[in-house]
């Protein structure tokens, strides 16, 4: 079982993942270079996947081992 401190740390991590994804998408939309744009979009997608995976585990009450 996760402690209250661990849950707070995971919530902070989730906030950072979401912020990173939004920031990466913002900068990807500013780029004209297609390779750079694609790289930033892939990075944003990975951050979003991390966010969704951890959120799913937290919602289902798993211990994230």
C-alpha positions as CSV (number, residue, x, y, z in Angstrom):
1,X,0.0,0.0,0.0
2,X,1.2,3.5,-0.8
3,X,1.8,6.0,2.0
4,X,0.2,9.5,1.9
5,X,3.6,10.9,1.1
6,X,4.1,8.5,-1.9
7,X,0.6,9.4,-3.2
8,X,1.5,13.1,-3.0
9,X,4.7,12.4,-4.9
10,X,2.8,10.5,-7.6
11,X,0.3,13.4,-7.9
12,X,3.2,15.8,-8.3
13,X,4.7,13.5,-11.0
14,X,1.4,13.3,-12.8
15,X,1.1,17.1,-12.8
16,X,4.7,17.3,-14.2
17,X,3.9,14.7,-16.9
18,X,0.8,16.6,-18.0
19,X,2.7,19.9,-18.0
20,X,5.5,18.4,-20.0
21,X,3.1,17.0,-22.6
22,X,1.3,20.3,-23.0
23,X,4.6,22.2,-23.3
24,X,6.0,19.8,-25.8
25,X,2.9,20.0,-27.9
26,X,3.0,23.8,-27.8
27,X,6.6,23.9,-29.1
28,X,5.9,21.2,-31.7
29,X,3.1,23.4,-33.1
30,X,5.6,26.3,-33.3
31,X,8.1,24.4,-35.4
32,X,8.3,24.4,-39.1
33,X,10.9,21.6,-39.2
34,X,8.9,18.4,-39.7
35,X,11.5,16.1,-38.0
36,X,11.7,18.4,-34.9
37,X,7.9,18.6,-34.8
38,X,7.5,14.9,-35.0
39,X,10.1,14.3,-32.2
40,X,8.4,16.7,-29.9
41,X,5.0,15.2,-30.6
42,X,6.4,11.7,-29.9
43,X,7.8,12.9,-26.6
44,X,4.5,14.5,-25.7
45,X,2.7,11.3,-26.5
46,X,5.0,9.3,-24.3
47,X,4.4,11.7,-21.4
48,X,0.6,11.5,-21.9
49,X,0.9,7.7,-21.9
50,X,2.8,7.7,-18.7
51,X,0.2,10.0,-17.2
52,X,-2.6,7.7,-18.3
53,X,-0.9,4.5,-17.1
54,X,-0.2,5.9,-13.6
55,X,-3.6,7.5,-13.3
56,X,-5.2,4.1,-14.2
57,X,-3.2,2.3,-11.6
58,X,-4.1,4.9,-8.9
59,X,-7.7,4.8,-9.8
60,X,-7.9,1.0,-9.6
61,X,-6.1,1.0,-6.2
62,X,-3.1,-1.0,-7.3
63,X,0.2,-0.7,-5.4
64,X,2.3,0.3,-8.5
65,X,4.9,-2.4,-7.9
